[in-house]
Amino acid sequence: MSDFTIRPETSADEFAVNKLIQTIFGPAMYARAAFALREGVNSERDLNFVAESEAELIGVVRQTKIRVGSEPVLMLGPLGVSDHVNGKGVGTALMNATLTSARENYLSQGFSAVLLVGDISYYKAFGFRTVPMGNITLPRPADPSRILICNLQDGSKNQFSGAASKWK
């Protein structure tokens, strides 16, 4: 599928984005560890992107500032794509846009990595790797094999450890 556009999310998208996220993830998202880190915290507007096709929102990605121990880290999510365009490259395009923006705008602010809870078979293509067991703890239970991290600087092997917490 090549008939979609990736663009920065705007405040005018808020209602449609929230509706899309609810449709994709449902009420179960509120129980997830990643949600606990994002709850009540604004995501970073310049890291939020939407995909649209024929004026319909078909995908979204957001990132939020968090800490791991005392280190500033970005938390990716939610990343969601409408069912009818799954497997069409929309998620890949959204990931590329948000990670490029993170590298361009947040490395200089001391954010050297992006954390997420997800499937390594999908996210490894973007440079994510599994966090060693027990290195990072989340505020709610999560499958340790799904806690993933990506260093934003090529060749960096920064090791992060500690409790993940909301940005303050």
C-alpha positions in Angstrom: 0.0 0.0 0.0 1.6 3.3 -1.0 -1.5 5.5 -1.0 -1.1 6.8 2.6 0.7 9.8 4.0 2.7 10.1 7.2 2.5 13.5 8.9 3.0 15.0 12.4 0.0 14.6 14.6 -1.7 18.0 15.3 -4.0 19.1 18.1 -6.9 18.9 15.6 -6.2 15.1 15.3 -6.7 14.5 19.1 -10.3 13.1 18.9 -9.6 10.9 15.8 -6.4 9.6 17.3 -8.0 8.7 20.6 -10.8 6.9 18.8 -8.4 5.0 16.6 -6.3 3.9 19.7 -9.5 2.8 21.5 -10.6 0.8 18.4 -7.2 -0.9 18.0 -6.3 -1.7 21.7 -9.7 -1.6 23.5 -10.1 -1.3 27.2 -7.3 -3.8 28.0 -4.7 -1.2 27.2 -5.4 0.5 30.5 -4.0 -2.5 32.4 -0.7 -2.6 30.6 2.6 -1.7 32.1 3.4 0.8 29.2 0.1 2.6 29.8 1.0 3.1 33.5 4.1 5.1 32.4 2.1 7.2 29.9 -1.0 7.8 32.0 -1.5 11.5 32.9 1.6 12.5 31.0 1.6 14.3 27.7 3.3 12.6 24.8 6.0 14.5 22.9 4.2 16.3 20.1 7.2 16.3 17.8 7.5 12.5 18.1 3.8 11.8 17.4 2.9 10.9 13.9 -0.3 9.8 12.1 -0.9 7.9 8.9 -3.8 8.9 6.8 -5.4 7.7 3.6 -8.2 9.6 1.8 -8.6 11.8 4.9 -9.0 8.8 7.2 -6.6 8.2 10.1 -5.3 4.6 9.6 -2.3 4.7 12.0 -0.7 6.4 14.9 2.6 6.4 16.9 3.5 8.4 20.0 6.4 8.7 22.4 6.6 9.9 25.9 9.5 11.0 28.1 10.2 8.6 31.0 13.2 7.7 33.2 14.9 4.4 33.7 16.7 4.8 37.0 17.9 8.3 36.7 18.4 8.2 32.9 16.1 10.0 30.5 14.6 7.6 28.0 11.7 7.8 25.5 8.8 5.3 25.8 7.3 4.4 22.4 3.7 3.7 22.2 1.1 3.3 21.4 1.9 2.2 17.8 -1.3 1.2 16.1 -2.6 0.5 12.6 -6.1 -0.1 11.5 -6.8 -3.8 10.8 -7.7 -3.2 7.1 -4.1 -1.9 6.4 -2.1 -4.3 8.6 0.9 -5.6 6.7 0.9 -2.7 4.2 3.9 -0.8 5.5 2.0 1.8 7.5 3.6 0.7 10.9 7.0 0.7 9.3 6.6 4.2 8.0 5.3 5.4 11.3 8.3 3.8 13.2 10.8 5.3 10.8 9.3 8.8 11.2 9.2 8.7 15.0 12.7 7.2 15.4 14.2 9.7 12.9 12.6 12.6 14.8 13.9 11.2 18.1 17.4 11.0 16.8 17.3 14.5 15.3 15.6 16.2 18.2 16.2 14.3 21.5 19.8 12.9 21.4 21.0 16.5 22.1 18.7 16.6 25.1 20.3 13.5 26.6 17.7 11.0 25.5 19.8 8.2 24.1 17.3 5.3 23.9 13.7 4.3 23.2 12.0 1.7 25.4 8.8 -0.2 24.5 6.9 -3.4 25.3 6.4 -5.4 22.2 7.2 -8.3 19.9 11.0 -8.5 19.1 10.3 -10.2 15.8 8.7 -7.0 14.6 10.8 -4.3 16.3 14.3 -5.8 15.8 14.2 -4.4 12.2 14.3 -0.9 13.8 17.2 -1.7 16.0 15.4 -2.9 19.2 16.8 -5.6 21.3 15.5 -7.5 24.4 16.5 -5.9 27.7 18.5 -8.4 29.8 16.2 -10.0 32.4 15.7 -7.8 35.4 17.7 -4.8 34.2 14.6 -2.7 33.8 11.5 -3.0 35.9 8.1 -1.6 34.9 5.4 -0.3 37.2 3.1 -3.2 36.2 3.8 -6.8 35.2 5.1 -7.3 31.7 6.5 -10.3 29.9 10.3 -9.8 30.3 10.9 -11.0 26.7 8.8 -8.1 25.4 10.7 -5.3 27.2 12.7 -3.9 24.3 15.2 -1.0 23.9 16.8 0.8 21.0 19.9 3.0 21.4 19.4 6.1 19.3 23.0 6.5 18.5 24.5 4.0 16.0 27.1 1.7 17.7 26.1 2.7 21.2 25.8 -0.1 23.6 24.4 1.9 26.6 23.1 -0.4 29.2 20.1 0.8 31.1 19.0 -0.5 34.5 16.5 0.4 37.2 12.9 1.1 37.6 11.1 2.8 34.7 9.1 5.8 36.0 7.1 8.7 34.7 8.9 11.8 33.7 8.7 14.6 36.2 
